[in-house]
Amino acid sequence: MFTSQTEIDLIVRSLVLGTVALIWMTVLIRINGLRSLSKMTNFDFVMTIALGSLLAGAAQASDWSGFSQPMIAMAALILAQAFSARLRKSSDSFEEIAQNEPLMLMRDGEILRDAMTKARVAESDLIAKLREANVMDFSEVRAVVLETTGDVSVLHGEELDERLIENVRSDPS
């Protein structure tokens, strides 16, 4: 691709293609905005993983078509994410189709065992998340939510503003 010497070609190709692909991804993210690598939705999460995979593929390309295909695919994914975000913002029905609901795993100090079973979350994992959130006693916990991205949010303190959990499913069915 660049030279006739295999070892030099391999090094130069990796450095050049990896750098160009990284710059390309950075440009796409700057154009699309801060949302590009967020984990606000399951689509965003999958998009972040896919972009990383495409970046690696572009950096490892052995010919120009093997390089240009992931570069074009990165742009297509950014466009798909922008389109999806606009649809989600403008259409409640699309939002319902495209997005899972977060699930309540714990409420007012009580573990919701049915929800834990449905979400396949072990109690030891829940307790680890409580420790990460500096919870000292179950009675401090107002809610634990399994978010649509797989993250676990621990809400603890004296009071809980119900608006924080209004779109959280409390029954696991």
N, C-alpha and C positions, 0 to 999 in steps of 0.2 A: 504494500500500500504506500509506504513512504520511502523505503530503501530496499536494497536487495539482500542485505545482511539480516538474517532472521532475528538474532538477538537484539540488535539495535532497533530494527523495525518494531519488535514487540514492545520495547521500552518506550520508544517515541510515540507509537500508536496509543499505548495506554495513557501516557501523560497528556497527549494532545486531545484525544477523543474524550477522556474523562474530564478534562478541564473545560472543553467546549460544551459538553453535555451539562456540566454543573452550572456553567454560565447561562446556558439556554434555560435550564429549569429555574434559575434565579430570576431571569427576565420574565418568564411566564408567571411566576408567583408574584412578582412586583406588579405586573399588569392586572392580574386577577384580584390581588389584595390579600389582606391578612387572613382571610378565611381559608385560603388555599391549603394550608397544612393544619388546620384546626381539627379537633376531634369532636366537633359539635354534634355530628350525626354519624350513623353507621356508614353512610356513603362517604363522608369525609375521611373516616378512619381507613376504609378500604382504598380510597384514592391515595392517601399518604403512602400506604404500603406499595401500591401499584407504581407510583412515581419513583419510589426508591428502586424497585425492581427494573423499571425501564432505564433509569440512570445507570445502573450496573450493566445492563445489557448494552447500552450505547458505549460505555467505557471499554467493554470487552469485544466490540465488533471487529471482525476480521476483514470486512470489505465495506464499501460505501453504502450499499443497500442495507446491510446489517446495522449500520450506524444511523442512517436516515429514518428507518422505520420506527425505532423507539423515540427518536426526536419528534416525529410527527405524532406518534401516539401520546407523548406527553402533552402536546398542544391540544389534542383531541380530548384528553381527560380533563384538562383545565377548562375547556369549553363546556364539556358535559357537566362539570361541577357548577360552573357559573349558571348554566341553563337550569339545572336542578334546584339551585338555591333560589333563583327567581321564581320558579314554579312553586316551590314550597312557601315562599313569602306571599304569593298572590292567590294561592288556591288551598283552602282547607282540606278539600278532598284529596289532592295530591299529597299534602302533608300526612294525612292518615295512611295513605297507601305506601308512601316512601319511608316512613319513620316508625320504628317500634316505640312503644310507650315505656318509660322507666317503671321499675317495679320496686315497691316498698318491701324491704327485707326485715325491718325492725321498726316498731312504733312505740313511743312512750316507754322505753325500757324493756319491751317484750319482743322476743324474737318471733317472727312470723314463719313458723316451720313449714307451712304449705308453700309459701312463696320461695323459701330457701330450697325446698325439694324441686319445685317447678324450674327454678333458675339453675339448679345443679350447683349450688354454692354450699360448701362445707362450713359448718359452724366455726371451725378453726380459722378459715379464711376471713369470716366475718369478724371474729375476735381480733385477728391481726390488723384489720382495717380500723377497728375501734382503738387499738393501741396506737396506730399511726396518727390518729386524730386526737391523741392525748386524752381519751376518755378514761376517767378514773373509776366510774361506777355506772352500771347499766341504767340506773335511775336518771343519769344526766342526759341520756340519749333521747332526743325527740323523734328522730327518724334516721333510718339508713336506707339509701336509695341505690339500687343497681341502675345506673344510667344507660342510655341507649348505646353508648360507646363501650360499655363493659367496665367503666370506672365505677367506683363505689363512693358515694357522697355520705359523709357522716355529719348530721346536724345535731348539735348538742348545745345545752345551755338551759337557761331558765324558761324561755318561751320560744314558741315556733310560730312565725307568721304563716298562716295556712296558704297564702299565695305561693309560697315556696314549694308546696307539694300538690298544688291543684291539678296538675296533669299527670300525677303519678298513680299508677294502677296499684291498688291495695289488695285486690284479690287476684291470685295467680292464674285464674282460668282463662 
